[in-house]
Each structure stands twice: as structure tokens, then as C-alpha cells.
Amino acid sequence: MAGLNITELLELAALLVVVGALAGFLAGVFGIGGGAILVPVFYECFRLSGVPLEVRMPLCIGTSLAIIIPTSIRSWRAHHARGAVDHAILRQWWLPVLAGVILGSVIARYAPERLFKIVFVTVAWSAAARLLFGKEHWRLGEDMPRGPLMKAYGFVIGLLSTLMGIGGGLFSNLLMTFHGRTIHQSVATSSALAVLIAVPGAIGYVYAGWPTAALYPAVAPLQWPFALGYVSLIGAILVMPTSLLVAPLGVKAAHAMTKRQLETAFGCYLFLVGSRFAVALL
């Protein structure tokens, strides 16, 4: 990465390894792929390494989705072993979620960098407000809906998750709790949903970034860290191992926490990461 000396490169590498562990832990605790922590950190790392602003945010998101693949699989397997995953919901959501991911990938190919930040901030803050200040009687129903509305939920989850670089747990957690499901069951089911989003999402960002990379030939081999489209291979390689190792610890922590503790922790976390990009929009 041009412009950085060896010491700075090692510091960035160490930071990414630590972030991988944190992302894996959060994947287990909150049923998310860890993207909401990976995207802000990748943004700072790529900024320091000289990645152009025009491609920085989608590169962060695409790399995050690629990392979410093994992390979410490990998290889902751990939750599944505890019998907490609702497979009936997954059967209803998988096709509309996939459609949303495909549309999100197409949008990523043409959208301005600012759009990704706006989506990230809006969704993160809205979810944080619901978790921190919501009341038990705030419900959309006593059970998950059926038919077109359920399919619409899945489509929106796939679309917004792809534009944010997350595994969908943020949205599915909120929707399930709004419809009477417990936070623990919501977290477990969301970990499986992340697998459905991350695999096609990462492929979509490779597609979306392929022509854009050609516009920056000077940075492609160095400052654009050995990327396939909008997926940084260096970022993925450094983060994946520790995220995989730590994910099961997050699952244990989630099942040890009370409902309110889990909601409060998730809400504070989302407010902080949303604030980071709100500052960047100023």
C-alpha cells in the first residue's frame, strides 16, 4: 500500500486481525455477520492506505460481505446446535432475500459513494432507537405475517443488507421482535439468514466493482488492496481466521444474557457505528 511504511502496514494488519475477532464475537452475540463493525474499520484502513474516496465505501461493503460468509456459517451452526433457528421463516424468506441482494448489487455498480453512508446511518440509528427506547407493547403483530407482506420483508432485508455490507441480522432481528418472537430466537434465525445474503452479495460486489477497478489502474495493485472487484483479498484474509475462531464464544455469551441486556448492548453498538458515518456525511 503506497504511502505507508512497514511499521504502519504492520499496525494496520494487527488492527484487522483484532477486528476479525470482534466481528466474529458480534456475529455470535447478535446474529449478525459482523459487517456493522467491519465496514467502519475497513473505511479507516482503506483511507489510510490511499484508496480513492469514490470507491472506498463500496470496497468496504464488498469485503465485509465476503468475510461474513464463513463467520455467519459458523455462527448459524452453533445456534442450530442449540435448536434456536426458525427454519420455517427461512423457507419463506430465501427467494425474496435473494432478489433483494441481486438488486442491491446492481445499485452498487452505479450508485454514488454517499448513498451507502446515508443508508448505513439511517438504518443503524432507527434500529438503535427501537432497541434502546422501544416498549414491550410496540408490536406489529403476535406472529410473523404470511403471503406478500412476508415476501416484502425478505426483499427489503436483502436489498438494504447488501447496500450496508451486513448479514441481514439487523433487519430480521427487528422484524421478528416486532412480531412477537424472542430476541434469542431472532438472533439465531438471523445468523442463518446472513449466509443467504453474504454469498450472493459478495459475488455481486465482485461484479459491481470489476469495471470501476479499471478506472484506477495506478492504485489497483497497491492501495486498492489486491481486490476482486469491490472485494479486498488482503482484508478478507487477515480478518477471516480470528472471526471464525471467536464466533462460538459470542453464541455462548448471547444465550447467557437476558433479553434486555442483549437489546441494550445491540442498541448502543448500532448507535455508535451509525454515528461514525453520520460524521463522515458532514
TAFENHU-V589470 format. One record per residue. N is the residue number from 1. PHI is phi as a letter, one per 40 degrees, with the letter a starting at -180 (none if undefined). OMEGA is omega as a letter, one per 40 degrees, with the letter a starting at -180 (999 if undefined). Layout:
N,PHI,OMEGA
N,PHI,OMEGA
//
This chain:
1,none,a
2,c,i
3,g,i
4,b,i
5,c,a
6,c,a
7,c,i
8,c,i
9,c,i
10,c,i
11,c,i
12,c,i
13,c,i
14,c,i
15,c,a
16,c,i
17,c,i
18,c,i
19,c,i
20,d,i
21,c,i
22,c,i
23,c,i
24,c,i
25,c,a
26,c,i
27,d,i
28,c,a
29,c,a
30,b,a
31,g,i
32,b,a
33,c,a
34,g,a
35,c,a
36,c,i
37,c,a
38,c,a
39,c,i
40,c,a
41,c,i
42,d,a
43,d,i
44,c,a
45,c,a
46,c,i
47,c,i
48,c,a
49,c,i
50,g,i
51,c,a
52,d,a
53,d,a
54,c,a
55,b,a
56,c,a
57,c,i
58,c,i
59,c,i
60,c,a
61,c,i
62,c,i
63,c,i
64,c,a
65,c,i
66,c,a
67,c,a
68,c,a
69,d,a
70,c,i
71,c,a
72,c,i
73,c,a
74,c,i
75,c,i
76,c,a
77,c,i
78,c,i
79,c,i
80,c,i
81,c,i
82,c,i
83,g,a
84,b,a
85,c,i
86,c,a
87,c,i
88,c,i
89,c,a
90,c,i
91,c,i
92,c,a
93,c,a
94,c,a
95,c,i
96,c,i
97,c,i
98,c,i
99,c,i
100,c,i
101,c,i
102,c,i
103,c,i
104,c,i
105,c,i
106,c,i
107,c,a
108,c,a
109,c,a
110,b,a
111,c,i
112,c,a
113,d,a
114,c,a
115,d,a
116,c,i
117,c,a
118,c,i
119,c,a
120,c,a
121,c,a
122,d,a
123,c,a
124,c,a
125,c,i
126,c,i
127,c,i
128,c,i
129,c,i
130,c,a
131,c,a
132,c,a
133,b,a
134,c,i
135,b,a
136,d,a
137,c,i
138,c,a
139,b,i
140,c,i
141,i,a
142,c,i
143,a,a
144,c,a
145,c,i
146,b,i
147,g,a
148,d,a
149,c,i
150,c,i
151,c,i
152,c,i
153,d,a
154,c,a
155,c,a
156,c,i
157,d,a
158,c,a
159,c,a
160,c,i
161,c,i
162,c,i
163,c,i
164,b,a
165,g,a
166,b,a
167,c,i
168,g,a
169,c,i
170,d,a
171,c,a
172,c,i
173,d,a
174,c,a
175,c,a
176,c,i
177,c,i
178,c,a
179,b,i
180,g,i
181,c,i
182,c,a
183,c,a
184,c,i
185,c,i
186,c,i
187,c,a
188,c,a
189,c,i
190,c,i
191,c,i
192,c,i
193,c,a
194,d,i
195,c,a
196,c,a
197,c,a
198,c,a
199,c,i
200,c,i
201,c,i
202,c,i
203,c,i
204,c,i
205,c,i
206,c,i
207,c,a
208,c,a
209,c,a
210,d,i
211,c,a
212,c,a
213,c,a
214,c,a
215,c,a
216,b,a
217,c,a
218,c,a
219,b,a
220,d,a
221,c,a
222,b,a
223,c,i
224,c,a
225,c,i
226,f,a
227,b,i
228,b,a
229,f,i
230,c,i
231,b,i
232,c,a
233,c,i
234,c,i
235,d,a
236,c,a
237,c,a
238,c,a
239,c,a
240,d,a
241,d,a
242,c,i
243,c,i
244,c,a
245,c,a
246,c,a
247,d,i
248,c,i
249,c,i
250,c,i
251,c,i
252,c,i
253,c,a
254,c,a
255,c,i
256,c,a
257,c,i
258,c,i
259,d,a
260,c,i
261,c,a
262,c,i
263,c,a
264,c,i
265,c,i
266,c,a
267,c,i
268,c,i
269,c,a
270,c,i
271,c,a
272,c,a
273,c,i
274,c,a
275,c,a
276,d,a
277,c,i
278,c,i
279,c,a
280,c,a
281,c,a
282,c,999
//
